[in-house]
Amino acid sequence: MLPLFEAFPQLWIRVPYISLGEFPTPYIKLESLAEELGLGELYIKQDGFSARPFGGNKVRKLEFLLGEVLRYGGRDVITFGYAGSNHALAVAIHAHRLGLKSISLLMPQPNAGYVRRNLLMALKAGAELHLYPNKAAMFAGAKKQKWLHFLKRGRKPFVIPPGGSTPAGVLGYVNAVFEWQKQLAQNKVELPDVVYVALGTAGTLVGLMIGFKVMGIPSKIVPVRVVNVDFMSQDMVVALFERSVDYLCEQATDFPRVTLDAKDLQIRDEFLGDGYALFTEAGMAAVKLLREKADIALDGTYTGKVFAALVHDARLGLLQNKRVCFWNTLNAFDVSCDVAGVDYHRLPQSLHYYFEEEVQPLDR
Ligand SMILES: *Cc1c(COP(=O)(O)O)cnc(C)c1O
């Protein structure tokens, strides 16, 4: 049984859930890199191994979100993202495994190799893909797509918001904390002093924050911004925290009504660079460092920027003798083989751009 459900049986009775992944994900210690960076200890929570053929942080959220779709008899799922969205791809793959049809409504982003791979992988999974020129057009497109699919299929499609960051999705990361705590206890590993994690649509961060509070874990969380502030502001993080706690307290009368202090939420903005999915020098240096020292693959959009923050703080001496955890949210499985024979011409014309234009300079 899920560690969260063991702790709160009322949630087990009431909350929709479907198992999609393999847990617990590995928690590994990197000794030589810790030494090189002058840390006390360095650990990585490897959520990339959460599911095959495509893991990463979205799987934990989708166990609850797709659980809802199944509980309410949904057949089609609409979701949103940038063109190379890991979330939209995770929905496509895991929805199709469950026999659901998925429709991804996408908007433009800077080009990169992973955008190509994710688009081809989504196509292979059988997703229907639509590209809109901007966010407003994408959400307007959602209304039209909902009706079109209702007329075609006789049921309204289920809508999963960007990143899967709803209160139900957040439960995936509240559970992750319970799972991790158990894993630490079993392996006699101490809690870290500080945890570095990406801030995108905030479901991962908010789930961790709620889990830490409920379990009384004193470790400090360092959220590293990887999306523009108009997409996810501090107020939006607070609002998602409150909505998620409300949801949990509605589902389980014994769930503690935890609250968020402003001092608990210090978002690090300085590693975003010029914007979402625009790779940075520091981010790519961090990607290279982890690949060379530990043979772990990070990316330029999310995890490279987070690890760059950790390296930056280490080099300033802020993490001396500290036990540090990097919560790795990136899918760990290479999908290049899966997409080797897939022809991009089968994608909607508007997406050919990503295959016919160069990737951004730092990705070459
Ligand atoms: C989506 C994503 C994130 C951001 O997680 P949120 O819960 O949206 O904040 C971080 N890393 C990777 C690799 C992702 O795909």
PDBQT file of the ligand as one rigid body, heavy atoms in Angstrom, charges set to zero:
ROOT
HETATM    1  C1  LIG A 401       7.688  19.185 -15.155  1.00  0.00    +0.000 C 
HETATM    2  C2  LIG A 401       9.090  19.077 -14.690  1.00  0.00    +0.000 A 
HETATM    3  C3  LIG A 401       9.547  19.790 -13.571  1.00  0.00    +0.000 A 
HETATM    4  C4  LIG A 401       8.689  20.777 -12.847  1.00  0.00    +0.000 C 
HETATM    5  O1  LIG A 401       7.863  20.173 -11.896  1.00  0.00    +0.000 OA
HETATM    6  P1  LIG A 401       6.586  20.964 -11.382  1.00  0.00    +0.000 P 
HETATM    7  O2  LIG A 401       5.895  20.036 -10.487  1.00  0.00    +0.000 OA
HETATM    8  O3  LIG A 401       5.807  21.338 -12.589  1.00  0.00    +0.000 OA
HETATM    9  O4  LIG A 401       7.079  22.192 -10.673  1.00  0.00    +0.000 OA
HETATM   10  C5  LIG A 401      10.837  19.581 -13.145  1.00  0.00    +0.000 A 
HETATM   11  N1  LIG A 401      11.668  18.752 -13.807  1.00  0.00    +0.000 NA
HETATM   12  C6  LIG A 401      11.281  18.074 -14.889  1.00  0.00    +0.000 A 
HETATM   13  C7  LIG A 401      12.264  17.202 -15.574  1.00  0.00    +0.000 C 
HETATM   14  C8  LIG A 401       9.986  18.209 -15.372  1.00  0.00    +0.000 A 
HETATM   15  O5  LIG A 401       9.602  17.541 -16.464  1.00  0.00    +0.000 OA
ENDROOT
TORSDOF 0
